[in-house]
Amino acid sequence: MKTGHYKSEIIKNLFFSRRLTSAELSERMDKSIPLINKMIQELQEEGYVLETGLGDSTGGRRPVMYSLKTELLYVVAVAVDQLYTRIAIIDIANMNEHVVEKADLVLLDNPAAHVRLVEIIKNTIEKSGLDKRKIAGIGIGMPGFVDAKSGINYTFFDTPEKGIVDYVSRQTELPVFIDNDSTVMALAEQKFGAALNAPNAMVINIGWGVGLGLVLKGEMFRGDGGFAGEFSHIPLFNNNKLCGCGKTGCLETETSMLVIVEKAIAGLNSGRTSMLKNLRLDDPETACDAIMDAVREGDQFAVELLSEIGYHIGRGLAILIHLLNPAIIVLSGRGAAAGNMWKAPIQQAMNEHCIPRLAEDTRIEISSLWKEAEILGAASLAMEHFHKVAAGRKMGIIPHESDQEVAER
């Protein structure tokens, strides 16, 4: 029997759903209930799965619910953006963050960025004091043109190895999985957030750029080359502003959080009255947080800035709605801290630029995960591949399979 594979699938399903019955596991894995019960019993005997109460009755006896045992297994979740990197070691049983670190890591024009990334990861693992055999893998969300299959970031991380995945994996001796930061956020929203159970959703990452993660027919959509979702680079403006991609007039040049900081500083320097003060371009994170706070407080200048940017994002969304007709658009990422203040300007743009019949059933939701979406998505990315991780057997987490069983699988 392919026992190791089945057990890893059970662990993965329990990670994403927290508590499941054997019948629910049977349905999700398309395996018989007797087989699932046998695997659960073995996982209980091995100390990995626990009974955690009873589920709702469907007419007979209430079914037993199962969950993962805490401190069984951890994943390293890494959220990289263009200026900072956050990292958490997460217990897969309860999503509690064991160790959280934040470090400066500027990606642009930084040939040693890959060295610094590994240093951050290694230091965090060492600080945790965990036995490395309890770490199932490392999930990393990162900006740029990311080929998740090949493990290469074509925009950042110029590594001497085959790609950033190969380099980090060799240095840490752990399985590593990467994806574009916006796709990783969409994965988090699909598994735990506002896009839960949505068959078609667009997740907008409002950050230093404006990214897009796509859920189509219940699956993450990455395109043939893995580069789908470059929402930032829709050419919407004739502003002659150079974008980081090398083109001019991209959506990003008028809508990113860096743009809102720049416009806020320019407005304050020109004499605009506002609760905002002491904003600096060399500290964009603090400046951005201050602007989002001011928006929530109703500061007129801050609200004007956000409304202008929201309207432009809405223009871009109108194009996507005409192409994809999603049920839900989730605003996530750093900028989602402004909450419902985004809805009015975005809706105005959609009303002006969308065919009403196409947009009438599309709703806009604000992520409750926002800034943490990338961390949760990175953890989810690692667990999405858990059943493939050969290192799991070496850690003793999953019982050893014969070469024949591995070949059959």
DRENDO-1510 file (C-alpha; in Angstrom, 1 decimal, always signed):
<recs>
REC; n; res; u; v; w
REC; 1; MET; +0.0; +0.0; +0.0 .
REC; 2; LYS; +1.1; +3.6; -0.6 .
REC; 3; THR; +0.7; +4.3; +3.1 .
REC; 4; GLY; +3.2; +7.2; +3.2 .
REC; 5; HIS; +1.4; +9.0; +0.5 .
REC; 6; TYR; -2.1; +8.5; +2.0 .
REC; 7; LYS; -0.8; +9.7; +5.4 .
REC; 8; SER; +0.8; +12.8; +4.0 .
REC; 9; GLU; -2.5; +13.6; +2.2 .
REC; 10; ILE; -4.4; +13.3; +5.5 .
REC; 11; ILE; -1.9; +15.6; +7.2 .
REC; 12; LYS; -2.2; +18.1; +4.4 .
REC; 13; ASN; -6.0; +18.1; +4.5 .
REC; 14; LEU; -6.0; +18.5; +8.2 .
REC; 15; PHE; -3.7; +21.5; +7.9 .
REC; 16; PHE; -6.0; +23.3; +5.6 .
REC; 17; SER; -9.3; +22.4; +7.3 .
REC; 18; ARG; -8.2; +22.2; +11.0 .
REC; 19; ARG; -10.8; +19.4; +11.9 .
REC; 20; LEU; -12.3; +16.7; +9.7 .
REC; 21; THR; -14.2; +13.5; +10.0 .
REC; 22; SER; -13.0; +10.3; +8.3 .
REC; 23; ALA; -16.0; +10.6; +5.9 .
REC; 24; GLU; -14.9; +14.1; +5.0 .
REC; 25; LEU; -11.3; +12.9; +4.4 .
REC; 26; SER; -12.7; +10.0; +2.3 .
REC; 27; GLU; -14.6; +12.4; +0.1 .
REC; 28; ARG; -11.7; +14.9; -0.3 .
REC; 29; MET; -9.1; +12.2; -1.1 .
REC; 30; ASP; -11.5; +10.0; -3.1 .
REC; 31; LYS; -10.5; +6.9; -1.0 .
REC; 32; SER; -12.7; +4.4; +0.9 .
REC; 33; ILE; -13.7; +5.1; +4.5 .
REC; 34; PRO; -12.1; +1.8; +5.7 .
REC; 35; LEU; -8.8; +2.8; +4.2 .
REC; 36; ILE; -9.0; +6.3; +5.7 .
REC; 37; ASN; -9.9; +4.9; +9.1 .
REC; 38; LYS; -6.9; +2.5; +8.9 .
REC; 39; MET; -4.5; +5.4; +8.0 .
REC; 40; ILE; -6.0; +7.6; +10.8 .
REC; 41; GLN; -5.6; +4.8; +13.3 .
REC; 42; GLU; -1.9; +4.4; +12.4 .
REC; 43; LEU; -1.4; +8.2; +12.6 .
REC; 44; GLN; -2.9; +8.2; +16.0 .
REC; 45; GLU; -0.7; +5.3; +17.2 .
REC; 46; GLU; +2.3; +7.2; +15.8 .
REC; 47; GLY; +1.2; +10.3; +17.8 .
REC; 48; TYR; +0.4; +12.6; +14.8 .
REC; 49; VAL; -3.4; +12.8; +14.8 .
REC; 50; LEU; -5.8; +13.3; +17.7 .
REC; 51; GLU; -9.5; +12.9; +18.2 .
REC; 52; THR; -10.9; +16.4; +18.9 .
REC; 53; GLY; -14.6; +16.1; +19.7 .
REC; 54; LEU; -17.6; +15.2; +17.7 .
REC; 55; GLY; -19.1; +16.7; +14.6 .
REC; 56; ASP; -22.7; +17.5; +13.7 .
REC; 57; SER; -25.0; +14.5; +13.3 .
REC; 58; THR; -26.6; +13.8; +9.9 .
REC; 59; GLY; -29.2; +11.5; +11.4 .
REC; 60; GLY; -27.1; +8.9; +13.2 .
REC; 61; ARG; -24.3; +9.0; +15.7 .
REC; 62; ARG; -22.2; +12.1; +15.7 .
REC; 63; PRO; -18.9; +11.5; +13.8 .
REC; 64; VAL; -15.5; +11.8; +15.4 .
REC; 65; MET; -13.5; +14.8; +14.4 .
REC; 66; TYR; -9.7; +14.6; +13.9 .
REC; 67; SER; -7.0; +17.2; +14.1 .
REC; 68; LEU; -3.2; +17.3; +14.0 .
REC; 69; LYS; -1.2; +17.1; +17.2 .
REC; 70; THR; +0.6; +20.3; +18.1 .
REC; 71; GLU; +4.4; +20.5; +17.8 .
REC; 72; LEU; +4.3; +17.7; +15.3 .
REC; 73; LEU; +5.6; +19.5; +12.3 .
REC; 74; TYR; +6.5; +23.0; +11.3 .
REC; 75; VAL; +6.9; +25.0; +8.1 .
REC; 76; VAL; +9.0; +28.0; +7.5 .
REC; 77; ALA; +7.0; +30.8; +5.9 .
REC; 78; VAL; +8.8; +33.6; +4.2 .
REC; 79; ALA; +7.2; +36.8; +2.8 .
REC; 80; VAL; +9.6; +38.8; +0.7 .
REC; 81; ASP; +8.8; +42.2; -0.8 .
REC; 82; GLN; +11.0; +44.7; -2.5 .
REC; 83; LEU; +12.2; +46.3; +0.7 .
REC; 84; TYR; +11.7; +43.9; +3.6 .
REC; 85; THR; +11.5; +40.2; +4.4 .
REC; 86; ARG; +9.3; +38.7; +7.1 .
REC; 87; ILE; +9.7; +35.1; +8.2 .
REC; 88; ALA; +7.7; +32.9; +10.6 .
REC; 89; ILE; +8.0; +29.3; +11.7 .
REC; 90; ILE; +4.5; +28.0; +11.9 .
REC; 91; ASP; +3.1; +24.9; +13.8 .
REC; 92; ILE; +0.9; +23.3; +11.1 .
REC; 93; ALA; -1.5; +22.0; +13.8 .
REC; 94; ASN; -2.7; +25.4; +15.0 .
REC; 95; MET; -1.0; +28.0; +12.7 .
REC; 96; ASN; +0.7; +29.5; +15.8 .
REC; 97; GLU; +3.8; +31.4; +14.9 .
REC; 98; HIS; +6.8; +29.9; +16.8 .
REC; 99; VAL; +9.3; +32.5; +15.8 .
REC; 100; VAL; +8.7; +35.7; +13.8 .
REC; 101; GLU; +11.5; +37.8; +12.3 .
REC; 102; LYS; +11.6; +40.9; +10.1 .
REC; 103; ALA; +14.7; +42.1; +8.3 .
REC; 104; ASP; +15.7; +44.7; +5.8 .
REC; 105; LEU; +16.3; +43.1; +2.4 .
REC; 106; VAL; +16.3; +45.5; -0.6 .
REC; 107; LEU; +16.0; +43.4; -3.8 .
REC; 108; LEU; +16.6; +46.0; -6.5 .
REC; 109; ASP; +20.3; +46.2; -7.6 .
REC; 110; ASN; +21.3; +43.8; -4.9 .
REC; 111; PRO; +23.5; +41.0; -6.3 .
REC; 112; ALA; +23.9; +39.5; -2.8 .
REC; 113; ALA; +20.2; +39.4; -2.0 .
REC; 114; HIS; +20.1; +35.5; -2.2 .
REC; 115; VAL; +22.9; +35.3; +0.4 .
REC; 116; ARG; +21.1; +37.6; +2.7 .
REC; 117; LEU; +17.8; +35.7; +2.3 .
REC; 118; VAL; +19.5; +32.4; +3.3 .
REC; 119; GLU; +21.1; +34.2; +6.3 .
REC; 120; ILE; +17.7; +35.4; +7.5 .
REC; 121; ILE; +16.2; +31.9; +7.1 .
REC; 122; LYS; +19.1; +30.1; +8.8 .
REC; 123; ASN; +19.2; +32.6; +11.7 .
REC; 124; THR; +15.4; +32.2; +12.3 .
REC; 125; ILE; +15.6; +28.4; +12.3 .
REC; 126; GLU; +18.6; +28.5; +14.7 .
REC; 127; LYS; +16.8; +30.9; +17.0 .
REC; 128; SER; +13.7; +28.7; +17.1 .
REC; 129; GLY; +15.7; +25.8; +18.7 .
REC; 130; LEU; +13.7; +23.3; +16.6 .
REC; 131; ASP; +15.0; +20.0; +15.5 .
REC; 132; LYS; +15.3; +20.5; +11.7 .
REC; 133; ARG; +13.7; +17.1; +11.2 .
REC; 134; LYS; +10.5; +18.7; +12.3 .
REC; 135; ILE; +10.5; +21.2; +9.6 .
REC; 136; ALA; +8.6; +20.0; +6.5 .
REC; 137; GLY; +9.8; +22.7; +4.2 .
REC; 138; ILE; +10.2; +26.3; +3.3 .
REC; 139; GLY; +7.5; +28.3; +1.4 .
REC; 140; ILE; +8.5; +31.7; +0.0 .
REC; 141; GLY; +6.4; +34.3; -1.6 .
REC; 142; MET; +8.4; +36.9; -3.6 .
REC; 143; PRO; +7.9; +39.7; -6.1 .
REC; 144; GLY; +9.1; +39.4; -9.7 .
REC; 145; PHE; +8.6; +37.1; -12.6 .
REC; 146; VAL; +8.6; +33.8; -10.7 .
REC; 147; ASP; +8.7; +30.4; -12.4 .
REC; 148; ALA; +7.5; +28.2; -9.6 .
REC; 149; LYS; +8.1; +25.0; -11.5 .
REC; 150; SER; +11.7; +25.7; -12.3 .
REC; 151; GLY; +12.4; +27.5; -9.0 .
REC; 152; ILE; +13.7; +30.6; -10.8 .
REC; 153; ASN; +12.9; +34.3; -10.1 .
REC; 154; TYR; +13.8; +36.1; -13.4 .
REC; 155; THR; +13.6; +39.6; -11.8 .
REC; 156; PHE; +15.4; +39.3; -8.5 .
REC; 157; PHE; +17.9; +36.9; -6.9 .
REC; 158; ASP; +20.7; +36.3; -9.3 .
REC; 159; THR; +22.1; +33.1; -7.9 .
REC; 160; PRO; +25.1; +31.1; -8.9 .
REC; 161; GLU; +23.0; +27.9; -8.8 .
REC; 162; LYS; +20.2; +26.7; -11.1 .
REC; 163; GLY; +17.8; +29.1; -9.4 .
REC; 164; ILE; +16.8; +30.6; -6.1 .
REC; 165; VAL; +15.0; +27.4; -5.0 .
REC; 166; ASP; +18.1; +25.2; -5.7 .
REC; 167; TYR; +20.3; +27.7; -3.9 .
REC; 168; VAL; +18.2; +28.0; -0.7 .
REC; 169; SER; +17.5; +24.3; -0.6 .
REC; 170; ARG; +21.2; +23.5; -0.8 .
REC; 171; GLN; +22.1; +26.0; +1.8 .
REC; 172; THR; +19.3; +25.0; +4.3 .
REC; 173; GLU; +19.1; +21.3; +3.5 .
REC; 174; LEU; +15.3; +21.6; +3.4 .
REC; 175; PRO; +12.7; +21.4; +0.6 .
REC; 176; VAL; +11.9; +24.9; -0.8 .
REC; 177; PHE; +8.9; +26.1; -2.7 .
REC; 178; ILE; +8.5; +29.6; -4.2 .
REC; 179; ASP; +5.8; +31.5; -6.0 .
REC; 180; ASN; +4.9; +35.1; -6.9 .
REC; 181; ASP; +3.9; +37.1; -3.8 .
REC; 182; SER; +0.4; +37.9; -5.2 .
REC; 183; THR; -0.3; +34.3; -6.1 .
REC; 184; VAL; +0.8; +33.3; -2.6 .
REC; 185; MET; -1.6; +35.8; -1.2 .
REC; 186; ALA; -4.4; +34.5; -3.4 .
REC; 187; LEU; -3.7; +31.0; -2.0 .
REC; 188; ALA; -4.0; +32.3; +1.5 .
REC; 189; GLU; -7.3; +34.0; +0.7 .
REC; 190; GLN; -8.6; +30.8; -1.0 .
REC; 191; LYS; -7.7; +28.6; +1.9 .
REC; 192; PHE; -8.4; +30.8; +4.9 .
REC; 193; GLY; -9.7; +34.2; +3.9 .
REC; 194; ALA; -12.3; +36.1; +1.9 .
REC; 195; ALA; -12.1; +33.8; -1.2 .
REC; 196; LEU; -12.7; +30.6; +0.7 .
REC; 197; ASN; -14.8; +28.3; -1.4 .
REC; 198; ALA; -15.1; +30.9; -4.2 .
REC; 199; PRO; -14.8; +29.1; -7.6 .
REC; 200; ASN; -13.6; +32.3; -9.4 .
REC; 201; ALA; -11.8; +35.1; -7.6 .
REC; 202; MET; -9.3; +37.8; -8.2 .
REC; 203; VAL; -7.0; +38.8; -5.3 .
REC; 204; ILE; -5.4; +42.2; -5.6 .
REC; 205; ASN; -2.2; +42.7; -3.7 .
REC; 206; ILE; -2.0; +46.4; -2.9 .
REC; 207; GLY; +1.6; +46.9; -1.9 .
REC; 208; TRP; +4.8; +48.4; -3.4 .
REC; 209; GLY; +3.3; +47.3; -6.7 .
REC; 210; VAL; -0.3; +46.2; -7.5 .
REC; 211; GLY; -0.3; +42.5; -8.0 .
REC; 212; LEU; -3.0; +40.0; -8.9 .
REC; 213; GLY; -3.6; +36.4; -7.9 .
REC; 214; LEU; -6.2; +34.4; -9.8 .
REC; 215; VAL; -8.4; +31.6; -8.7 .
REC; 216; LEU; -10.2; +30.1; -11.6 .
REC; 217; LYS; -12.5; +27.1; -11.3 .
REC; 218; GLY; -11.3; +26.6; -7.8 .
REC; 219; GLU; -7.7; +26.3; -8.7 .
REC; 220; MET; -4.8; +28.7; -8.7 .
REC; 221; PHE; -4.2; +30.0; -12.2 .
REC; 222; ARG; -0.6; +30.8; -13.1 .
REC; 223; GLY; -0.6; +30.8; -16.9 .
REC; 224; ASP; +1.5; +28.6; -19.2 .
REC; 225; GLY; +4.8; +30.2; -18.1 .
REC; 226; GLY; +3.7; +30.8; -14.5 .
REC; 227; PHE; +3.6; +34.6; -15.0 .
REC; 228; ALA; -0.1; +35.3; -15.1 .
REC; 229; GLY; -1.4; +38.1; -12.9 .
REC; 230; GLU; +1.0; +41.0; -13.8 .
REC; 231; PHE; -1.8; +43.5; -13.1 .
REC; 232; SER; +0.7; +46.3; -12.3 .
REC; 233; HIS; +1.8; +46.4; -15.8 .
REC; 234; ILE; -1.4; +47.1; -17.7 .
REC; 235; PRO; -0.6; +50.2; -19.7 .
REC; 236; LEU; -3.4; +52.6; -18.6 .
REC; 237; PHE; -1.7; +56.0; -18.5 .
REC; 238; ASN; +0.0; +58.4; -20.9 .
REC; 239; ASN; +2.0; +59.9; -18.1 .
REC; 240; ASN; +5.5; +59.1; -19.4 .
REC; 241; LYS; +6.4; +57.7; -16.0 .
REC; 242; LEU; +9.0; +54.9; -16.2 .
REC; 243; CYS; +7.9; +51.7; -14.5 .
REC; 244; GLY; +10.3; +49.2; -13.0 .
REC; 245; CYS; +9.5; +46.9; -15.8 .
REC; 246; GLY; +11.1; +49.3; -18.3 .
REC; 247; LYS; +7.8; +50.5; -19.9 .
REC; 248; THR; +5.9; +53.7; -19.3 .
REC; 249; GLY; +2.4; +54.4; -18.2 .
REC; 250; CYS; +1.8; +51.1; -16.3 .
REC; 251; LEU; -0.9; +50.9; -13.7 .
REC; 252; GLU; +1.8; +50.7; -11.0 .
REC; 253; THR; +3.1; +54.2; -11.8 .
REC; 254; GLU; -0.1; +55.7; -10.4 .
REC; 255; THR; -1.4; +53.2; -7.9 .
REC; 256; SER; +1.3; +51.6; -5.7 .
REC; 257; MET; +1.8; +52.3; -2.0 .
REC; 258; LEU; +5.1; +54.0; -2.9 .
REC; 259; VAL; +3.2; +56.3; -5.2 .
REC; 260; ILE; +0.8; +57.3; -2.4 .
REC; 261; VAL; +3.8; +58.0; -0.1 .
REC; 262; GLU; +5.4; +60.2; -2.8 .
REC; 263; LYS; +2.1; +62.1; -3.4 .
REC; 264; ALA; +1.6; +62.6; +0.3 .
REC; 265; ILE; +5.1; +64.0; +0.8 .
REC; 266; ALA; +4.6; +66.3; -2.2 .
REC; 267; GLY; +1.3; +67.5; -0.9 .
REC; 268; LEU; +2.6; +68.2; +2.5 .
REC; 269; ASN; +5.5; +70.1; +1.1 .
REC; 270; SER; +3.1; +72.2; -0.9 .
REC; 271; GLY; +1.2; +73.2; +2.2 .
REC; 272; ARG; -1.6; +70.8; +2.4 .
REC; 273; THR; -3.2; +70.6; +5.9 .
REC; 274; SER; -3.2; +67.0; +7.3 .
REC; 275; MET; -2.6; +65.0; +10.5 .
REC; 276; LEU; +0.2; +63.4; +8.5 .
REC; 277; LYS; +3.7; +64.7; +9.3 .
REC; 278; ASN; +7.4; +63.6; +9.1 .
REC; 279; LEU; +6.8; +61.2; +6.2 .
REC; 280; ARG; +10.1; +60.1; +4.6 .
REC; 281; LEU; +10.7; +58.2; +1.4 .
REC; 282; ASP; +13.6; +56.4; +3.0 .
REC; 283; ASP; +11.1; +54.8; +5.5 .
REC; 284; PRO; +8.2; +53.9; +3.2 .
REC; 285; GLU; +6.7; +51.2; +5.5 .
REC; 286; THR; +6.3; +53.6; +8.4 .
REC; 287; ALA; +5.0; +56.3; +6.0 .
REC; 288; CYS; +2.5; +53.9; +4.4 .
REC; 289; ASP; +1.2; +52.8; +7.8 .
REC; 290; ALA; +0.8; +56.4; +8.8 .
REC; 291; ILE; -1.2; +57.2; +5.7 .
REC; 292; MET; -3.5; +54.2; +6.2 .
REC; 293; ASP; -4.1; +55.2; +9.8 .
REC; 294; ALA; -4.9; +58.7; +8.7 .
REC; 295; VAL; -7.4; +57.3; +6.1 .
REC; 296; ARG; -9.2; +55.4; +8.8 .
REC; 297; GLU; -9.3; +58.5; +11.0 .
REC; 298; GLY; -11.0; +60.4; +8.1 .
REC; 299; ASP; -8.1; +62.8; +7.3 .
REC; 300; GLN; -9.3; +64.7; +4.3 .
REC; 301; PHE; -5.9; +64.8; +2.5 .
REC; 302; ALA; -5.2; +61.1; +3.1 .
REC; 303; VAL; -8.7; +60.1; +1.9 .
REC; 304; GLU; -8.2; +62.2; -1.3 .
REC; 305; LEU; -5.0; +60.4; -2.0 .
REC; 306; LEU; -6.5; +56.9; -1.5 .
REC; 307; SER; -9.6; +57.8; -3.5 .
REC; 308; GLU; -7.5; +58.8; -6.5 .
REC; 309; ILE; -5.5; +55.6; -6.4 .
REC; 310; GLY; -8.6; +53.5; -5.7 .
REC; 311; TYR; -10.3; +55.0; -8.8 .
REC; 312; HIS; -7.3; +54.1; -11.0 .
REC; 313; ILE; -7.3; +50.5; -9.5 .
REC; 314; GLY; -11.0; +50.3; -10.3 .
REC; 315; ARG; -10.3; +51.2; -13.9 .
REC; 316; GLY; -7.8; +48.3; -14.1 .
REC; 317; LEU; -10.3; +46.0; -12.5 .
REC; 318; ALA; -12.9; +46.9; -15.1 .
REC; 319; ILE; -10.7; +45.4; -17.7 .
REC; 320; LEU; -10.3; +42.2; -15.7 .
REC; 321; ILE; -14.0; +41.9; -15.0 .
REC; 322; HIS; -14.7; +42.1; -18.8 .
REC; 323; LEU; -12.2; +39.3; -19.3 .
REC; 324; LEU; -12.9; +37.0; -16.4 .
REC; 325; ASN; -16.3; +37.9; -14.8 .
REC; 326; PRO; -15.3; +36.8; -11.3 .
REC; 327; ALA; -17.7; +36.4; -8.4 .
REC; 328; ILE; -15.4; +38.2; -5.9 .
REC; 329; ILE; -12.5; +40.6; -5.9 .
REC; 330; VAL; -10.5; +40.6; -2.7 .
REC; 331; LEU; -8.3; +43.6; -1.8 .
REC; 332; SER; -5.4; +42.2; +0.2 .
REC; 333; GLY; -1.8; +43.1; +1.0 .
REC; 334; ARG; -0.4; +46.1; +2.9 .
REC; 335; GLY; -2.9; +48.6; +1.5 .
REC; 336; ALA; -5.9; +46.7; +2.6 .
REC; 337; ALA; -5.3; +48.2; +6.1 .
REC; 338; ALA; -7.4; +51.2; +4.8 .
REC; 339; GLY; -10.4; +48.8; +4.9 .
REC; 340; ASN; -13.7; +49.8; +3.3 .
REC; 341; MET; -12.4; +53.2; +2.3 .
REC; 342; TRP; -11.3; +51.5; -0.9 .
REC; 343; LYS; -14.7; +50.4; -2.0 .
REC; 344; ALA; -16.3; +53.7; -3.0 .
REC; 345; PRO; -13.7; +54.9; -5.5 .
REC; 346; ILE; -13.2; +51.5; -6.9 .
REC; 347; GLN; -16.9; +51.0; -7.3 .
REC; 348; GLN; -17.2; +54.4; -9.0 .
REC; 349; ALA; -14.6; +53.4; -11.6 .
REC; 350; MET; -16.3; +50.1; -12.1 .
REC; 351; ASN; -19.7; +51.8; -12.6 .
REC; 352; GLU; -18.2; +54.2; -15.2 .
REC; 353; HIS; -16.1; +51.6; -17.1 .
REC; 354; CYS; -17.8; +48.2; -16.8 .
REC; 355; ILE; -20.8; +46.9; -18.7 .
REC; 356; PRO; -23.4; +46.7; -15.9 .
REC; 357; ARG; -24.5; +43.1; -16.6 .
REC; 358; LEU; -20.9; +41.9; -16.3 .
REC; 359; ALA; -20.1; +43.7; -13.1 .
REC; 360; GLU; -23.5; +43.5; -11.2 .
REC; 361; ASP; -22.7; +40.1; -9.5 .
REC; 362; THR; -19.1; +40.9; -8.7 .
REC; 363; ARG; -18.6; +41.9; -5.1 .
REC; 364; ILE; -15.6; +43.6; -3.6 .
REC; 365; GLU; -14.3; +42.3; -0.2 .
REC; 366; ILE; -11.5; +43.6; +2.0 .
REC; 367; SER; -9.2; +40.9; +3.3 .
REC; 368; SER; -9.1; +40.3; +7.0 .
REC; 369; LEU; -5.7; +38.8; +6.5 .
REC; 370; TRP; -4.2; +41.7; +4.6 .
REC; 371; LYS; -0.6; +42.1; +5.8 .
REC; 372; GLU; -0.4; +38.5; +7.0 .
REC; 373; ALA; -1.8; +37.0; +3.8 .
REC; 374; GLU; +1.7; +36.4; +2.3 .
REC; 375; ILE; +3.0; +34.6; +5.4 .
REC; 376; LEU; -0.1; +32.4; +5.5 .
REC; 377; GLY; +0.1; +31.8; +1.8 .
REC; 378; ALA; +3.8; +30.9; +2.0 .
REC; 379; ALA; +3.0; +28.3; +4.7 .
REC; 380; SER; +0.2; +27.0; +2.5 .
REC; 381; LEU; +2.5; +26.8; -0.4 .
REC; 382; ALA; +4.8; +24.5; +1.5 .
REC; 383; MET; +1.9; +22.3; +2.7 .
REC; 384; GLU; +0.4; +22.2; -0.8 .
REC; 385; HIS; +3.5; +20.2; -1.8 .
REC; 386; PHE; +3.7; +18.2; +1.4 .
REC; 387; HIS; +2.8; +14.9; -0.2 .
REC; 388; LYS; +5.7; +15.3; -2.7 .
REC; 389; VAL; +8.3; +16.0; -0.1 .
REC; 390; ALA; +10.6; +13.0; -0.1 .
REC; 391; ALA; +12.4; +14.4; +2.9 .
REC; 392; GLY; +9.3; +13.7; +5.0 .
REC; 393; ARG; +10.2; +10.0; +5.1 .
REC; 394; LYS; +13.8; +10.9; +6.2 .
REC; 395; MET; +12.4; +13.0; +9.1 .
REC; 396; GLY; +10.4; +10.0; +10.3 .
REC; 397; ILE; +7.2; +12.0; +9.9 .
REC; 398; ILE; +6.0; +9.7; +7.1 .
REC; 399; PRO; +6.9; +6.0; +7.3 .
REC; 400; HIS; +9.4; +4.8; +4.7 .
REC; 401; GLU; +8.0; +3.5; +1.5 .
REC; 402; SER; +9.7; +0.9; -0.7 .
REC; 403; ASP; +11.2; +2.0; -4.0 .
REC; 404; GLN; +8.5; +0.1; -5.8 .
REC; 405; GLU; +5.8; +2.0; -3.9 .
REC; 406; VAL; +7.4; +5.3; -4.7 .
REC; 407; ALA; +7.6; +4.4; -8.4 .
REC; 408; GLU; +4.0; +3.3; -8.5 .
REC; 409; ARG; +3.0; +6.6; -6.9 .
</recs>
